[in-house]
Amino acid sequence: MTAGIIRCFTGNTRRRILLAGLGICLALGWNWLYIRQVQRPMEDLAASSSGQRITLTLADYAQPTDYGAKAPVLLDGFSGKLMLYGQPYLLELSPGQSVETTVTLESAAAIHDEDVTTFTSKGIFLLGYEAGERTAPLQITDGTSASVRWWPVRARHALMDRISRLFTGDTAALLCGILTGDKTALPAEIQSDLSEAGIYHILAVSGMHCGFLALFLEAVTFRRRRLSALVTIPALAFYALVTGGSPSVVRACIMLSFLRLAPLFRRDNDPPTAMAAALGCILLQNPFAAASVSLQLSFGAVAGLLWLTPRLYQFLTGEKKHGKVYRYTAASFSATAGALVFTAPLSAWYFGFFVLVSPLSNLLCLAAVGALFCVGLIAVLASFLFFPLGAAAAIPADLLSRYILFVCGLLSHLPYHALYTVNPYLVWWMAFLYLSFFLVRCRRGHGRQYAAAAVLCTLTLGYTAKLGQLRYTGAAVDALMLDAGQGACMLLESSGTSALVDCGGDSFPDVGDLAADYLATMGCTSLDYLILTHYDADHVNGVETLLSRIDVKQVLVPDTGDDTLVRTQMLSALEASHVPVSSIQQAETFSLGDGQITVYPPVGNGSDNEQGLAVLCESSSGQLLITGDMDAATERALLEQYTLPKIDVLAVGHHGAASSTSETLLKTLEPETALISVGEHNTYGHPDESVLLRLSRLGVTVCRTDKQGTIHVTLN
């Protein structure tokens, strides 16, 4: 049948179909072979043994975690990598050193029942957890640490060390991100500003960075074609290794190498061919890289730059002569629009936002980013020769960094600088946007038709933002139990006043980002109350991100609790953000627009769960109660110490654990609806079947975030 269909085509069309079919067959065959030879042997090793003693070789410097350190490591006889989560001693080791230790292994692909994850797209197929108590002493050897293989990793480490000596604070962190792609030292607030301003891509080493490096080397070699190619191509290859060899930087290096080589062989450069070759090289090394967000965004941006940018620039400039400012503005807008045409839908899909100020931020910042890259690189290289010379060159780099951060901070706080896909109408608007310009293109429309489509899309964009706000507001009190995964986050809003009860979970995006997206969609420019029932990580681990995104006027916390690491980190983050923190020692009532919230102090004894706050939200005709992670005994103590009204909605305690949501609580308060914040396929067995049976027996309607996503109820 297939052969018959192919015979229907002739000439070049048949040849193209055959070549495409051959390519698909080869790709599928290579994917099968890679799984069989690389991934499956590692997963078989994890399945056949647990808690075994093995020898591992560090493939990079370790990074600190809350419980120790983590590092990518290699296993003898296996091609893929393993991510080791171990003890702090890993921070003292260098790449190439080997350690013999006891490790429990599990597949890196078996996360949320997915076959391809962030780990596998990076060539990491196993996760290893070092035993807390050692049954045998560690054996650490130098291994291959002296090998040339580890020079790029050591070069990155030396580069970052030199940056930390030349620069301080945010400038050092930003320059580390721009030069090496390492964002670990960059504060959450700055990462948020860059993301919300639409230029977070400057931290992901890609074609832009490689282009800056190529231009820098071209200037150094006085634009001599052969010398430039001889210097640039090895330098780009080494830079790709220094920055970790992400798909975006490998793609850029291969394409720029083609660009430098083509004139030397008297051939025209063909960007689509170079891009296809780059993709082939990346997928040959690891077929799972196709699932990498970095790869998809990188190739999407380049495709748009090649296809749309030249046409758009020609359309904006035409045949008339224009000044330098106009041409620069037109070139910047054309490049931004070209890069966004395919990446905007991907960003909306993966990260849930559409940045409206992106053209403006790129216009104002990209030239400064290029200058910062070159000046910062000069300062670092000069410092290796003569440190005072590097320190002098660091001064303009610091000024450029401050300018970029200032502009991004300003743009990211503009009203409606971005829209978020928690507004369901945004997806339809984006479809309308692409369809409008596609139809004009198909009809070979002229300038006025494109302008009319742009005006129509702009007007409908404002209507889309208003519809999103109306969807979540307007009731006496709107309550949203956000889909935080295995965690808790309840958003309350009434007449422009907002409160957030807890902010933690394991969702993606981070639950702090999720809460900020909803607040922005609802038209809230700040958060009036942040109430933390207790300090468990699944209730507070999104707070730092939330603080980086939105101003919080007041934080309410329990007056008890052990000095755990999470509690200490949380209070430190709140103090650093200069947010007023109030400890609840007695029942207090706060105004919430047309309603009110009453916060009850801890009434139990024992762990943080039993020493948490309870929150009652009331309107003139509805009530909602949140009990945090209280157990049945603490629920009874709450009922004994305070007179609670009959309620309409109950946020089920402790994610539906059997120890909470007692029959006494249900019969006393008689809720009509129960909301359960719980993660899909969680390892705790939440919600417990006994809780569901209790609720069902008493006629309570159950809504669950793992089944229905974010749940919106109104207290009318």
C-alpha positions in Angstrom: 0.0 0.0 0.0 2.8 2.4 0.9 4.7 1.6 -2.3 1.5 2.3 -4.3 1.1 5.7 -2.6 4.7 6.6 -3.4 4.3 5.6 -7.1 1.6 8.3 -7.3 4.3 10.9 -7.0 7.0 11.6 -9.5 10.4 13.2 -9.8 11.7 15.3 -6.9 8.5 14.8 -4.8 9.1 11.0 -4.8 12.8 11.5 -4.0 11.9 13.7 -1.1 9.4 11.3 0.3 11.8 8.4 0.1 14.6 10.4 1.8 12.2 11.5 4.5 11.0 7.9 5.0 14.6 6.7 5.1 15.5 9.3 7.7 12.6 8.3 9.9 13.5 4.7 9.7 17.1 5.4 10.6 16.1 7.6 13.5 13.8 5.0 14.9 16.4 2.3 14.5 19.0 4.5 16.2 16.6 5.3 19.1 16.0 1.5 19.6 19.7 0.7 19.5 20.5 3.5 22.0 17.8 2.3 24.4 19.1 -1.2 24.1 22.8 -0.5 24.5 22.8 2.6 26.8 19.7 3.1 28.8 18.5 -0.5 29.4 21.7 -1.9 30.9 21.8 0.9 33.4 18.1 0.3 34.4 18.8 -3.4 34.7 21.6 -2.6 37.1 19.2 -0.6 39.3 16.5 -3.3 39.2 19.0 -6.2 40.0 20.5 -4.7 43.1 19.8 -2.2 45.9 22.1 -0.6 48.4 25.2 -2.0 46.6 28.7 -0.7 47.0 30.0 0.7 43.7 32.8 2.9 42.3 31.8 6.2 40.8 33.8 8.8 38.9 32.7 12.5 39.3 31.9 14.0 35.9 31.6 17.6 37.3 32.0 19.5 40.5 29.3 18.8 43.0 26.6 21.3 44.0 25.3 21.8 47.6 21.7 20.6 48.4 19.6 21.0 51.5 20.7 17.6 52.7 24.3 17.3 51.4 25.5 17.5 47.8 24.7 16.2 44.3 27.0 15.5 41.3 26.8 13.8 37.9 28.9 10.7 38.0 30.1 7.9 35.7 30.0 4.1 36.2 32.7 1.9 34.7 31.3 0.0 31.8 28.3 2.2 31.2 27.9 5.0 28.7 25.2 7.0 30.4 25.5 9.2 33.6 24.1 8.8 37.1 23.0 11.7 39.3 24.4 11.0 42.8 22.7 12.6 45.9 25.2 12.2 48.7 27.0 13.6 51.6 28.8 17.0 51.8 32.2 15.5 51.3 31.4 15.4 47.5 31.9 19.2 47.5 35.6 18.7 48.2 36.2 16.4 45.2 37.3 17.3 41.7 36.1 15.9 38.4 37.8 12.6 37.6 38.2 11.5 41.2 36.6 8.2 42.1 34.7 7.2 45.2 33.6 3.8 46.3 30.4 4.0 48.4 27.1 2.3 49.0 24.3 3.6 46.8 20.7 2.8 46.2 19.8 3.1 42.5 16.6 3.9 40.7 15.7 4.8 37.1 15.8 8.5 36.2 13.0 7.8 33.6 10.5 6.5 36.1 9.3 9.9 37.3 5.6 10.5 37.2 5.3 7.5 34.9 7.2 9.3 32.1 9.7 7.7 29.8 11.6 10.8 28.9 12.5 13.3 31.7 14.8 16.3 32.2 17.4 13.8 33.4 17.2 11.4 30.4 17.3 14.4 28.0 20.7 15.2 29.5 22.0 11.6 29.3 21.4 10.8 32.9 19.6 7.5 33.3 20.0 6.6 36.9 19.5 8.4 40.2 21.7 7.3 43.1 21.2 7.9 46.8 24.1 7.4 49.1 23.4 5.6 52.3 23.2 7.9 55.4 25.1 5.5 57.6 28.2 4.0 56.1 28.9 0.3 56.7 32.4 0.6 55.3 34.8 3.5 55.1 34.9 5.7 52.0 37.6 4.9 49.4 38.5 8.0 47.4 41.2 7.9 44.7 42.5 10.5 42.2 41.2 8.3 39.3 41.5 10.2 36.0 41.4 13.6 37.6 44.7 14.5 35.8 43.2 13.6 32.4 42.8 16.2 29.6 39.2 15.1 29.5 38.4 17.3 32.5 40.1 20.4 31.3 36.8 22.1 30.1 35.1 21.4 33.5 38.1 22.8 35.4 38.2 25.8 33.0 34.6 26.6 33.9 35.3 26.3 37.6 38.3 28.6 37.2 36.3 31.0 35.2 33.5 31.2 37.9 36.1 31.5 40.6 37.7 34.5 38.8 34.3 36.1 38.3 33.6 35.8 42.0 36.9 37.6 42.7 36.4 40.4 40.2 32.7 41.1 40.8 30.4 41.0 43.8 26.7 40.4 44.4 24.2 40.4 41.6 26.8 41.3 38.9 28.9 38.3 39.7 25.9 36.0 39.6 24.6 37.5 36.4 28.0 37.3 34.6 28.4 33.7 35.7 25.0 33.0 34.1 25.9 34.8 30.9 29.4 33.5 30.4 28.9 29.9 31.7 25.2 29.3 31.9 25.5 28.6 35.7 22.5 30.2 37.4 22.8 28.7 40.9 24.1 31.9 42.5 21.5 34.1 40.9 18.9 35.3 43.4 15.3 34.1 42.8 14.1 37.8 42.4 16.6 38.5 39.6 15.7 35.2 37.8 12.1 36.2 38.1 12.7 39.7 36.7 14.6 38.4 33.7 11.9 35.8 33.0 9.1 38.2 33.4 10.8 40.8 31.2 11.3 38.1 28.5 15.1 37.9 28.3 15.8 35.0 30.6 17.4 33.4 27.5 20.5 35.4 28.1 21.3 33.0 31.0 21.0 29.9 28.7 24.2 29.7 26.7 23.1 29.5 23.1 23.6 31.0 19.6 23.6 34.6 21.0 26.5 33.9 23.3 28.4 31.9 20.7 27.8 34.7 18.2 29.2 37.2 20.7 32.3 35.0 21.2 32.7 34.6 17.4 32.5 38.3 16.8 35.0 38.9 19.6 37.5 36.4 18.1 36.9 37.9 14.6 37.8 41.3 15.9 40.9 39.9 17.7 42.1 38.2 14.5 41.5 41.5 12.5 38.8 39.8 10.4 41.3 37.6 8.5 39.1 34.8 7.1 41.4 31.8 7.4 42.9 32.9 10.7 39.5 33.7 12.1 38.2 30.2 11.1 41.3 28.5 12.5 40.9 30.3 15.9 37.1 30.4 16.2 36.1 26.8 15.4 38.3 25.2 18.1 37.4 28.0 20.5 33.7 27.4 20.0 34.1 23.7 20.5 36.0 24.2 23.7 33.4 26.8 24.9 30.6 24.3 24.2 32.4 21.8 26.5 33.1 24.5 29.2 29.4 25.5 29.3 28.2 21.9 29.7 27.4 21.0 26.1 23.7 21.8 26.2 21.8 21.3 22.9 21.4 25.0 22.3 25.2 25.7 22.5 26.1 22.6 20.5 23.6 23.7 17.8 25.1 27.2 17.7 28.7 26.0 17.6 28.0 23.6 14.7 26.1 26.3 12.7 28.8 28.9 13.3 31.5 26.5 12.3 29.7 25.8 9.0 29.4 29.6 8.5 33.2 30.0 9.0 34.1 27.0 6.8 31.9 27.6 3.8 33.9 30.5 2.3 37.2 28.5 2.8 35.8 25.7 0.6 34.3 28.2 -1.9 30.7 27.2 -1.0 27.7 29.2 0.0 26.6 28.9 3.6 23.2 27.1 3.9 21.7 27.7 7.4 18.9 25.1 7.1 21.5 22.5 6.2 23.7 23.5 9.0 20.8 23.5 11.4 19.8 20.0 10.3 23.4 18.8 10.7 23.5 20.2 14.2 20.3 18.5 15.1 21.6 15.2 13.7 24.8 15.4 15.7 22.9 16.2 18.9 20.4 13.3 18.5 23.2 10.9 17.5 24.8 11.6 20.9 21.5 11.2 22.8 18.1 10.7 21.1 16.4 11.6 24.3 17.7 15.2 23.8 14.7 15.7 21.5 12.6 16.1 24.6 14.9 18.9 25.9 13.2 22.2 26.3 16.5 23.9 25.6 16.8 22.1 22.3 13.2 22.9 21.2 13.5 26.5 22.1 16.9 26.9 20.5 15.9 25.3 17.2 12.5 27.1 17.2 14.2 30.5 17.7 16.7 29.8 14.9 13.9 28.6 12.5 12.0 31.8 13.2 15.1 34.0 12.7 15.8 32.3 9.4 12.3 32.3 8.1 10.6 35.5 9.4 13.2 38.0 10.5 14.5 38.9 7.0 11.0 39.2 5.6 9.9 41.4 8.5 12.9 43.6 8.3 12.4 44.1 4.6 8.7 44.9 5.2 9.6 47.5 7.9 12.4 49.2 6.0 11.2 48.9 2.4 13.0 50.8 -0.3 13.2 54.1 1.6 16.3 55.3 3.3 16.1 55.4 7.1 18.4 56.6 9.9 20.5 54.4 12.1 18.1 54.5 15.0 15.1 53.4 12.9 17.2 50.6 11.2 18.4 49.4 14.6 14.9 49.4 16.0 13.5 47.6 13.0 16.3 45.0 13.2 15.8 44.5 16.9 12.0 44.1 16.5 12.4 41.8 13.5 14.8 39.6 15.3 12.6 39.4 18.4 9.5 38.7 16.4 11.3 36.0 14.4 12.6 34.3 17.6 9.2 34.4 19.2 7.1 33.1 16.3 7.9 29.5 17.2 9.2 29.8 20.8 6.2 31.8 22.2 3.8 28.7 22.0 6.5 26.6 23.5 7.0 29.0 26.4 3.3 29.1 26.9 3.1 25.3 26.9 6.1 24.6 29.2 6.2 27.7 31.4 2.6 29.1 31.2 3.2 32.7 30.2 3.3 35.0 27.2 5.6 38.0 27.7 4.2 41.2 26.1 7.2 43.4 26.8 9.7 41.1 25.2 10.2 43.3 22.1 10.9 46.3 24.3 13.2 44.4 26.7 15.2 43.0 23.8 15.5 46.4 22.2 16.8 48.0 25.4 19.0 45.2 26.7 20.4 42.9 24.0 23.1 45.3 22.9 24.1 45.8 26.5 24.2 42.0 27.0 26.5 41.6 24.1 28.8 44.4 25.5 28.6 42.8 28.9 29.6 39.4 27.5 32.7 40.8 25.7 33.8 43.2 28.4 33.2 40.6 31.1 35.2 38.0 29.1 38.0 40.5 28.6 38.1 41.4 32.3 38.3 37.7 33.3 41.0 36.8 30.8 43.0 40.0 31.6 42.8 39.1 35.3 44.6 35.8 34.7 47.5 37.9 33.3 47.5 40.9 35.6 44.7 41.1 38.2 44.6 44.9 38.5 44.1 45.1 34.7 41.1 42.8 35.0 39.7 44.7 37.9 39.8 47.9 35.8 38.0 46.3 32.9 35.4 45.0 35.4 34.1 48.5 36.1 32.2 49.0 32.8 31.0 45.4 33.0 29.5 46.2 36.5 27.8 49.3 35.1 26.3 47.3 32.2 25.1 44.6 34.6 23.4 47.2 36.7 21.7 48.7 33.7 20.3 45.3 32.5 19.0 44.4 35.9 17.4 47.9 36.4 15.6 47.7 33.0 14.4 44.1 33.6 13.2 45.0 37.2 11.3 48.0 35.8 9.7 46.1 32.9 8.8 43.1 35.0 6.7 45.2 37.3 4.7 47.0 34.7 0.9 46.1 34.8 0.1 43.4 32.2 3.8 43.0 31.2 2.9 39.3 30.6 -0.2 37.1 30.4 -0.4 33.6 31.9 -2.1 30.5 30.6 -4.0 30.1 33.9 -6.2 32.5 32.0 -7.8 29.8 29.7 -8.7 32.5 27.1 -5.1 33.2 26.4 -4.7 30.0 24.5 -7.6 30.8 22.2 -6.2 34.3 21.7 -2.8 32.9 20.7 -4.5 30.6 18.2 -6.5 33.6 16.9 -3.2 35.6 16.5 -1.5 32.9 14.5 -4.5 32.2 12.4 -5.0 35.8 11.5 -1.5 36.3 10.2 -1.6 32.9 8.5 -4.7 33.9 6.6 -3.3 37.2 5.6 -0.2 35.5 4.4 -2.1 32.9 2.4 -4.0 35.7 0.7 -0.7 37.4 -0.1 -2.0 40.4 1.8 -0.3 43.9 1.7 0.9 46.1 4.5 -2.5 47.5 5.4 -3.9 44.0 5.9 -1.0 43.0 8.2 -1.5 46.3 10.1 -5.3 45.6 10.5 -4.6 42.1 11.8 -2.1 43.5 14.3 -4.6 46.1 15.5 -7.4 43.5 15.8 -5.1 41.1 17.8 -4.1 44.0 20.1 -7.7 44.9 20.8 -8.7 41.3 21.5 -5.7 40.9 23.7 -7.1 43.5 26.1 -10.4 41.8 26.1 -8.7 38.4 26.8 -7.0 39.9 29.9 -10.3 41.2 31.2 -12.1 37.9 30.6 -9.4 36.1 32.6 -9.9 38.5 35.5 -13.6 38.1 35.4 -13.4 34.4 35.4 -11.8 34.2 38.9 -13.3 37.3 40.5 -16.7 38.8 41.1 -18.2 36.6 43.9 -18.4 37.7 47.5 -15.3 35.6 48.1 -13.5 33.5 45.4 -11.5 30.6 46.7 -9.0 28.7 44.5 -7.3 25.5 45.7 -4.3 25.6 43.4 -3.0 22.4 41.8 0.3 22.4 43.8 0.9 18.7 43.4 1.7 17.0 46.7 1.3 20.2 48.7 -1.1 23.0 49.7 -1.9 26.4 48.4 -5.3 28.1 48.8 -5.9 31.6 47.2 -8.7 33.8 48.6 -9.9 37.0 46.9 -12.7 39.5 47.5 -13.1 42.9 45.9 -9.4 43.3 45.2 -8.2 42.1 48.6 -6.3 38.8 48.5 -5.0 36.2 50.9 -2.9 33.1 50.3 -3.0 30.2 52.8 0.2 28.1 52.5 2.4 28.0 49.4 4.1 24.7 48.9 4.2 21.6 46.8 6.0 19.7 44.0 4.2 21.1 41.0 5.8 22.4 37.9 6.0 25.4 37.5 6.9 26.1 41.1 3.9 26.7 43.2 5.1 30.2 44.0 5.1 31.0 40.3 1.7 29.4 40.0 0.2 31.5 42.8 1.8 34.7 41.3 0.3 33.8 37.9 -3.2 33.5 39.3 -2.8 36.8 41.3 -1.7 38.7 38.2 -4.5 37.2 36.2 -7.0 38.3 38.8 -5.7 41.8 38.6 -4.0 41.7 42.1 -0.8 43.8 42.1 0.1 42.7 45.6 -0.8 40.1 48.2 -2.5 41.4 51.3 -2.0 38.3 53.5 0.2 35.3 53.3 -0.8 32.8 56.0 1.5 29.8 56.7 -0.3 27.1 58.7 3.0 25.4 59.6 6.5 25.0 58.3 6.5 21.7 56.5 8.2 22.0 53.1 5.1 20.9 51.2 3.4 24.0 52.6 6.1 26.6 52.3 8.7 25.7 49.7 7.2 28.1 47.1 7.2 31.2 49.4 10.7 32.4 48.2 9.6 32.3 44.6 6.3 34.0 45.5 8.2 36.8 47.3 10.4 37.3 44.2 7.3 37.8 42.0 4.8 39.9 44.1 4.8 42.3 47.0 3.4 40.8 50.2 2.0 43.2 52.8 1.8 40.9 55.8 2.7 37.3 56.7 0.9 35.4 59.5 2.7 32.4 61.1 2.3 30.1 64.1 4.1 31.1 67.3 5.3 27.6 67.9 7.4 25.1 66.0 10.8 23.5 66.3 13.8 25.3 64.8 13.9 23.0 61.8 16.0 23.8 58.7 12.9 24.7 56.7 11.6 27.0 59.4 14.9 28.8 59.7 15.2 29.2 55.9 11.7 30.5 55.7 12.0 33.1 58.4 15.4 34.2 56.9 13.8 34.6 53.5 10.9 36.7 55.0 13.3 38.9 56.9 15.5 39.4 53.8 12.3 40.5 51.9 11.5 43.0 54.6 7.9 41.7 54.9 6.1 42.3 58.2 5.7 39.0 60.0 3.1 38.5 62.8 2.9 35.5 65.1 -0.6 34.3 65.8 -1.0 33.8 69.6 -4.8 34.2 69.8 -7.7 34.1 67.4 -7.6 37.2 65.1 -10.0 38.4 62.4 -8.8 40.3 59.3 -10.9 42.0 56.6 -11.0 40.4 53.2 -13.0 42.7 50.9 -16.6 41.7 51.3 -15.7 38.9 53.6 -13.3 38.2 56.5 -10.8 35.6 57.6 -10.3 34.4 61.2 -6.9 32.9 62.0 -6.8 30.5 65.0 -3.6 29.9 66.9 -2.1 26.4 67.5 -4.2 24.3 69.8 -2.4 21.0 69.7 0.8 19.4 71.0 3.5 17.4 69.2 4.9 18.0 65.7 4.4 21.0 63.5 1.3 19.5 62.1 -0.4 19.7 65.4 0.9 23.1 66.2 -0.3 24.8 63.0 -2.8 27.5 62.3 -6.4 27.0 61.2 -8.1 29.6 58.9 -11.9 30.3 58.6 -13.0 32.4 55.6 -16.5 33.8 55.7 -18.7 35.9 53.5 -22.3 36.9 54.2 -23.6 33.6 52.9 -20.7 31.1 52.9 -17.9 29.7 55.0 -14.7 27.8 54.2 -12.4 26.2 56.8 -8.7 25.2 56.4 -7.1 23.0 59.0 -3.6 22.5 57.5 -2.2 19.2 58.6 -4.1 18.8 61.9 -4.8 15.3 63.1 -8.1 14.2 64.7 -7.1 15.0 68.2 -6.1 18.6 67.3 -9.4 19.0 65.3 -11.3 18.1 68.5 -9.2 20.6 70.5 -10.1 23.3 67.9 -13.8 22.5 68.3 -13.6 22.6 72.0 -11.7 25.9 72.3 -13.6 27.9 69.7 -17.1 28.1 68.5 -17.1 27.4 64.7 -20.1 27.9 62.4 -21.5 25.4 60.1 -19.5 25.6 56.9 -20.0 25.1 53.2 -16.5 24.1 52.2 -13.8 22.2 54.0 -10.2 22.0 52.9 -9.5 18.4 53.9 -6.7 18.1 56.4 -3.3 16.7 55.7 -4.0 16.0 52.0 -6.6 13.3 53.0 -4.5 11.3 55.5 -6.3 8.8 57.6 -5.4 10.6 60.8 -7.3 13.8 59.8 -10.8 14.9 58.9 -12.4 13.0 61.7 -16.1 12.1 61.8 -16.5 14.4 64.8 -15.3 17.4 62.7 -17.5 16.5 59.8 -20.7 16.0 61.9 -20.1 19.2 63.9 -19.4 21.5 60.9 -21.6 19.7 58.3 -19.6 20.8 55.2 -21.3 20.4 51.8 -18.1 20.3 49.7 -14.6 18.9 50.6 -11.5 20.0 48.7 -8.4 17.8 48.7 -5.0 19.1 47.7 -3.1 16.0 46.7 -0.4 15.0 44.2 -1.1 12.5 41.5 0.5 9.1 42.2 1.9 10.3 45.5 3.8 7.9 47.6 1.8 8.6 50.8 -1.4 6.9 49.6 -3.3 10.2 49.9 -6.2 10.6 50.1 -6.8 7.5 52.3 -9.8 5.4 51.4 -11.2 5.7 55.0 -11.4 9.5 54.6 -13.2 9.2 51.2 -15.6 6.7 52.8 -16.3 9.1 55.7 -17.0 12.0 53.4 -19.2 9.8 51.1 -21.2 8.4 54.0 -22.0 11.9 55.2 -23.0 13.1 51.7 -20.1 15.5 51.2 -19.1 16.3 47.6 -15.4 15.6 47.0 -13.2 17.6 44.7 -9.5 16.7 44.2 -6.6 18.6 42.6 -5.1 15.3 41.3 -8.3 14.6 39.4 -9.6 18.1 38.5 -6.6 20.4 38.7 -7.1 23.8 40.3 -10.5 24.0 42.0 -12.5 27.2 42.0 -15.3 27.7 44.5 -17.3 30.8 45.4 -18.7 31.8 48.8 -22.0 33.4 47.7 
